Amino acid sequence: MSLSLYQYSQLCIIVETMVCSLCLLHIGNAKIKESSWIKQVKWYMAAVLFQVSVITAVQYAFSMSVTHPREDTALNITMLYLSTILLSMAFLPLASESHITRTRLSITIAVFLFCDALAWLSTFVGDSLSSILIVASLAVYLFELVRVSIVFMVNYRVLKSRERITGSDEDTRMSYLDVLARCVVLLSLFALLYIFLVLLSPQARAFHNFAMLITWAYMFVSFVNVLINYNPSIEESVAKNTENQRIVDSSAPHLPSVIESKIEAWVGEKSYCQQGVTMNQLAALLGSNRTYLSQFINSRYGCNFNAWLNKLRIDEAKRMMLESPTLSLDKVALAVGFASKSHFMSSFKSMEGITPGQWREKHS
């Protein structure tokens, strides 16, 4: 029996999402046990991929797009709602920890059940009323999708503007949020597209399925990269080293010349390559305070603390890439103090305009 284009797309989705789901359950970094947020995202993402695979398998096994088109549409809407709710529960707490409360979760589930009931009710009524119920269900979904996307992006921008502890768990979470922001845009785009395709022929929806294959693959690879390269904050060890290396100058701790000479010594020792370096720790090491150090860095180097620290690390990364052309970017990133390869690459491209790999090729 020859398969249609839609059935081929279903098979691809079944295989890809099931494999990715199982891989997420087994792939990891031993250190993730120290971080609740990364475990939470991992389980929710695995659940999303698994339910997509199972529902699509049911649709494929019974050829529902041909034999039971209304039920097929209702199942698609159920899958759409489940994916949105699970991904919201995984992603929103990363951007806004206060957003997922018991009340809000109860309301979201109630809305989901109501809209899903409309979709399944459409399978028992006439064609005209069926279309009205489907449109009503999708209209409510569209409102919820826009609301969730706005909440995520607004909180993401607020977090993006804050100063973070470089190399900390919060910094790692922010680097993953950078990836999530792009995923949210992609998923929202495809969800909106599906709303207009749901009533069309299966062949038209096949192209949507193939596009979603790319999106699922991108999310999976991005998150696995976080899992593999995840390195929890080691603030305690950094603080301990700070105590052992503290430099105290009680006579004139805030003179620019004194601060500058101490910073030059700190940079000369490449202490910026330690993970978990914070402005408070550096200020204590220099015998100064956070406010004065921040003002000095802004005045002397024309940027804030994080930008200055990233520049030092990227300059060191360039030196390492020139001296050791075969050294992997993963090792370079960790050696200069970045929490992950993805954070290193995004910071490098933001500063240099090209990726580390392209820079290495250009200067090799």
C-alpha positions as CSV (number, residue, x, y, z in Angstrom):
1,M,0.0,0.0,0.0
2,S,1.5,3.3,-1.1
3,L,1.6,6.0,1.6
4,S,0.4,9.6,1.1
5,L,2.6,12.6,1.8
6,Y,0.7,13.2,5.0
7,Q,1.3,9.6,6.2
8,Y,5.0,10.0,5.5
9,S,5.1,13.1,7.6
10,Q,3.2,11.3,10.4
11,L,5.7,8.5,10.3
12,C,8.6,10.9,10.5
13,I,7.1,12.7,13.5
14,I,6.4,9.4,15.3
15,V,9.9,8.2,14.9
16,E,11.6,11.6,15.7
17,T,9.6,12.6,18.7
18,M,9.7,9.1,20.3
19,V,13.5,8.8,19.8
20,C,14.0,12.3,21.2
21,S,11.7,11.6,24.1
22,L,13.6,8.4,25.1
23,C,16.9,10.1,24.6
24,L,16.0,13.0,27.0
25,L,15.1,10.4,29.6
26,H,18.6,8.9,29.4
27,I,20.9,11.6,28.3
28,G,22.2,13.9,31.0
29,N,25.0,15.2,33.0
30,A,25.6,13.8,36.5
31,K,25.6,17.4,37.8
32,I,22.0,18.2,36.8
33,K,20.9,16.5,40.0
34,E,21.9,19.8,41.7
35,S,19.5,21.9,39.6
36,S,15.8,21.5,39.9
37,W,14.9,23.8,37.0
38,I,16.9,21.8,34.4
39,K,15.4,18.5,35.6
40,Q,11.9,20.0,35.4
41,V,12.4,21.2,31.8
42,K,13.9,17.9,30.8
43,W,10.8,15.9,32.1
44,Y,8.3,18.3,30.6
45,M,10.0,18.3,27.2
46,A,10.2,14.5,27.2
47,A,6.4,14.4,28.1
48,V,5.6,16.8,25.2
49,L,7.5,14.7,22.7
50,F,6.1,11.4,24.0
51,Q,2.5,12.6,23.8
52,V,3.0,13.9,20.2
53,S,4.5,10.6,19.2
54,V,1.6,8.5,20.8
55,I,-1.2,10.7,19.4
56,T,0.3,10.8,15.9
57,A,0.8,7.0,16.1
58,V,-2.9,6.5,16.9
59,Q,-3.9,8.8,14.0
60,Y,-1.5,7.0,11.6
61,A,-2.5,3.4,12.7
62,F,-6.2,4.0,12.1
63,S,-5.8,6.3,9.1
64,M,-8.0,8.8,10.9
65,S,-7.5,11.6,8.4
66,V,-9.4,9.5,5.9
67,T,-11.7,7.3,8.0
68,H,-12.5,9.7,10.9
69,P,-11.6,13.2,9.8
70,R,-13.5,14.9,12.6
71,E,-11.9,12.8,15.3
72,D,-8.6,13.3,13.7
73,T,-9.1,17.1,13.9
74,A,-10.1,16.8,17.6
75,L,-7.0,14.7,18.3
76,N,-4.8,17.3,16.6
77,I,-6.4,20.1,18.8
78,T,-5.9,18.0,21.9
79,M,-2.2,17.5,21.0
80,L,-1.9,21.2,20.4
81,Y,-3.3,22.1,23.8
82,L,-1.3,19.5,25.7
83,S,1.9,20.6,24.0
84,T,1.2,24.3,24.9
85,I,0.3,23.6,28.5
86,L,3.3,21.3,29.1
87,L,5.8,23.7,27.4
88,S,4.3,26.6,29.4
89,M,4.8,24.7,32.6
90,A,8.4,24.0,31.6
91,F,9.4,27.4,30.2
92,L,7.4,30.1,32.0
93,P,8.9,29.3,35.5
94,L,12.3,30.0,34.0
95,A,11.3,33.5,33.0
96,S,8.8,34.2,35.8
97,E,8.9,31.9,38.9
98,S,5.7,33.5,40.2
99,H,3.7,32.8,37.0
100,I,2.9,29.1,37.5
101,T,0.7,29.2,40.6
102,R,-2.0,26.7,41.7
103,T,-4.7,29.2,40.8
104,R,-3.3,30.0,37.4
105,L,-2.7,26.4,36.6
106,S,-6.2,25.4,37.6
107,I,-7.6,28.2,35.3
108,T,-5.4,27.0,32.4
109,I,-6.5,23.4,32.8
110,A,-10.1,24.5,33.0
111,V,-9.8,26.5,29.8
112,F,-8.0,23.5,28.1
113,L,-10.8,21.1,29.2
114,F,-13.5,23.5,27.9
115,C,-11.9,24.1,24.5
116,D,-11.0,20.4,24.1
117,A,-14.6,19.5,25.0
118,L,-15.8,21.9,22.2
119,A,-13.4,20.1,19.7
120,W,-14.8,16.7,20.6
121,L,-18.4,17.9,20.7
122,S,-17.9,18.9,17.1
123,T,-17.6,15.2,16.2
124,F,-21.2,14.6,17.2
125,V,-23.0,17.5,15.4
126,G,-23.7,18.6,11.9
127,D,-21.0,20.0,9.5
128,S,-22.0,23.7,10.0
129,L,-22.1,23.5,13.8
130,S,-19.0,21.4,13.8
131,S,-17.0,24.1,12.0
132,I,-18.3,26.7,14.4
133,L,-17.2,24.7,17.5
134,I,-13.8,24.1,16.0
135,V,-13.3,27.7,15.2
136,A,-14.5,28.7,18.7
137,S,-12.1,26.2,20.3
138,L,-9.1,27.5,18.2
139,A,-10.1,31.2,18.9
140,V,-9.8,30.6,22.7
141,Y,-6.5,28.7,22.1
142,L,-5.2,31.6,20.0
143,F,-5.9,34.0,22.9
144,E,-4.1,31.7,25.4
145,L,-1.2,31.2,23.1
146,V,-0.7,35.0,22.6
147,R,-1.0,35.6,26.4
148,V,1.6,32.9,27.3
149,S,4.0,34.1,24.6
150,I,3.7,37.7,25.8
151,V,4.2,36.8,29.4
152,F,7.3,34.8,28.5
153,M,8.9,37.4,26.2
154,V,8.2,40.3,28.6
155,N,9.8,38.5,31.5
156,Y,12.6,37.2,29.3
157,R,13.5,40.8,28.3
158,V,13.5,41.9,32.0
159,L,15.8,39.0,32.9
160,K,18.0,39.7,29.9
161,S,18.6,43.3,31.1
162,R,19.6,42.2,34.6
163,E,23.2,41.8,35.7
164,R,23.9,38.1,36.4
165,I,26.6,36.1,38.1
166,T,28.8,34.9,35.3
167,G,29.1,31.1,35.4
168,S,26.3,30.7,37.9
169,D,23.2,28.5,37.7
170,E,21.2,31.7,36.9
171,D,23.7,32.5,34.1
172,T,23.3,29.0,32.7
173,R,19.5,29.3,32.9
174,M,19.7,32.6,31.0
175,S,21.8,31.1,28.2
176,Y,19.1,28.4,27.9
177,L,16.4,31.1,27.9
178,D,18.1,32.6,24.9
179,V,17.5,29.4,23.0
180,L,13.9,29.1,24.4
181,A,13.1,32.6,23.2
182,R,13.8,31.5,19.6
183,C,11.9,28.3,20.2
184,V,8.9,30.2,21.5
185,V,8.8,32.3,18.4
186,L,9.0,29.2,16.2
187,L,6.4,27.3,18.1
188,S,4.0,30.2,18.2
189,L,4.5,30.7,14.5
190,F,3.7,27.1,13.7
191,A,0.8,27.0,16.1
192,L,-0.7,30.1,14.5
193,L,-0.1,28.5,11.1
194,Y,-1.8,25.3,12.2
195,I,-4.9,27.2,13.3
196,F,-5.4,28.1,9.6
197,L,-4.5,24.7,8.3
198,V,-6.6,22.5,10.7
199,L,-9.7,22.6,8.5
200,L,-7.7,22.0,5.3
201,S,-6.8,18.7,3.6
202,P,-4.3,16.3,5.2
203,Q,-1.9,17.0,2.3
204,A,-1.8,20.7,3.2
205,R,-1.1,19.8,6.8
206,A,1.8,17.5,5.7
207,F,4.0,20.5,5.0
208,H,3.3,21.8,8.5
209,N,4.3,18.5,9.9
210,F,7.7,18.5,8.0
211,A,8.3,22.1,9.3
212,M,7.6,21.0,12.8
213,L,10.2,18.2,12.5
214,I,12.8,20.8,12.1
215,T,11.5,22.7,15.2
216,W,11.4,19.7,17.4
217,A,15.0,18.7,16.3
218,Y,16.2,22.2,17.0
219,M,14.7,22.2,20.5
220,F,16.1,18.8,21.3
221,V,19.6,19.5,20.1
222,S,19.7,22.8,22.0
223,F,18.6,21.3,25.2
224,V,20.8,18.3,25.0
225,N,23.7,20.7,24.5
226,V,22.7,22.4,27.8
227,L,22.5,19.0,29.6
228,I,25.9,17.8,28.4
229,N,27.7,21.1,29.1
230,Y,25.8,22.0,32.2
231,N,28.2,23.0,35.0
232,P,26.5,24.1,38.3
233,S,27.6,27.3,40.1
234,I,30.7,26.9,42.2
235,E,30.3,30.1,44.1
236,E,31.3,28.5,47.3
237,S,34.7,27.4,46.0
238,V,35.2,30.7,44.3
239,A,34.4,32.5,47.5
240,K,36.8,30.3,49.4
241,N,39.6,31.1,46.9
242,T,38.7,34.8,47.2
243,E,39.2,34.6,51.0
244,N,42.6,32.9,50.4
245,Q,43.7,35.4,47.8
246,R,42.2,38.6,49.4
247,I,44.2,41.7,48.8
248,V,43.6,44.4,51.4
249,D,44.8,48.0,51.0
250,S,43.3,49.9,53.9
251,S,45.2,53.1,53.3
252,A,43.7,54.0,50.0
253,P,41.4,51.2,48.7
254,H,39.4,53.4,46.4
255,L,42.2,55.4,44.6
256,P,41.8,54.7,40.8
257,S,45.5,53.9,40.5
258,V,45.4,51.4,43.3
259,I,42.2,49.7,41.9
260,E,43.7,49.7,38.4
261,S,46.9,48.1,39.5
262,K,45.1,45.4,41.4
263,I,42.8,44.7,38.5
264,E,45.8,44.4,36.2
265,A,47.3,41.9,38.6
266,W,44.0,40.0,38.7
267,V,43.8,39.9,34.9
268,G,47.4,39.0,34.6
269,E,46.8,35.9,36.7
270,K,43.8,35.0,34.4
271,S,41.5,34.8,37.4
272,Y,38.6,35.8,35.1
273,C,38.7,32.2,33.8
274,Q,37.3,30.9,37.0
275,Q,33.6,30.1,36.9
276,G,31.2,31.9,39.2
277,V,33.1,35.2,39.4
278,T,30.9,38.0,40.7
279,M,31.4,41.7,41.1
280,N,31.0,41.4,44.9
281,Q,33.7,38.8,45.1
282,L,36.1,40.8,42.9
283,A,35.4,44.0,44.9
284,A,36.2,42.1,48.1
285,L,39.3,40.7,46.6
286,L,40.4,44.2,45.6
287,G,39.6,45.7,49.0
288,S,36.9,47.9,47.5
289,N,33.1,47.7,47.2
290,R,30.6,46.8,44.5
291,T,29.5,50.4,43.8
292,Y,32.9,51.9,43.3
293,L,34.2,48.9,41.3
294,S,31.1,49.2,39.0
295,Q,31.7,52.9,38.5
296,F,35.4,52.3,37.9
297,I,34.8,49.6,35.2
298,N,32.2,51.7,33.5
299,S,34.5,54.7,33.4
300,R,37.8,52.9,32.6
301,Y,36.6,50.3,30.1
302,G,33.4,51.8,28.9
303,C,31.1,48.8,29.7
304,N,29.5,47.0,32.6
305,F,31.0,44.2,34.6
306,N,29.6,41.3,32.6
307,A,30.6,42.8,29.3
308,W,34.1,43.5,30.5
309,L,34.4,39.9,32.0
310,N,33.1,38.4,28.7
311,K,35.6,40.4,26.7
312,L,38.5,39.2,28.8
313,R,37.3,35.6,28.4
314,I,36.7,35.9,24.6
315,D,40.2,37.5,24.2
316,E,41.6,34.5,26.0
317,A,39.5,32.1,23.9
318,K,41.0,33.7,20.8
319,R,44.5,33.1,22.1
320,M,43.7,29.5,22.9
321,M,42.1,28.9,19.5
322,L,45.2,30.3,17.7
323,E,47.7,28.3,19.8
324,S,45.7,25.1,19.8
325,P,43.8,24.9,16.5
326,T,42.5,21.3,17.2
327,L,41.1,22.2,20.7
328,S,37.3,21.8,20.7
329,L,35.1,24.8,21.3
330,D,33.5,23.0,24.2
331,K,36.9,22.8,26.0
332,V,37.7,26.4,25.1
333,A,34.4,27.6,26.5
334,L,34.8,25.8,29.8
335,A,38.5,26.7,30.1
336,V,37.9,30.5,29.8
337,G,35.0,30.4,32.3
338,F,31.8,30.1,30.3
339,A,29.1,27.9,31.7
340,S,28.4,26.2,28.3
341,K,29.4,26.1,24.7
342,S,26.1,27.8,23.6
343,H,26.7,30.7,26.0
344,F,30.2,31.1,24.7
345,M,29.1,31.0,21.1
346,S,26.3,33.6,21.6
347,S,28.6,35.9,23.6
348,F,31.4,35.5,21.0
349,K,29.1,36.2,18.1
350,S,27.5,39.2,19.9
351,M,31.0,40.7,20.4
352,E,32.7,39.7,17.1
353,G,29.8,39.4,14.7
354,I,30.9,35.9,13.7
355,T,30.9,32.5,15.4
356,P,34.1,31.1,17.1
357,G,34.4,28.5,14.4
358,Q,34.3,31.2,11.6
359,W,36.8,33.3,13.5
360,R,39.1,30.3,13.8
361,E,38.9,29.6,10.1
362,K,39.5,33.2,9.2
363,H,42.6,33.4,11.3
364,S,44.0,29.9,10.7
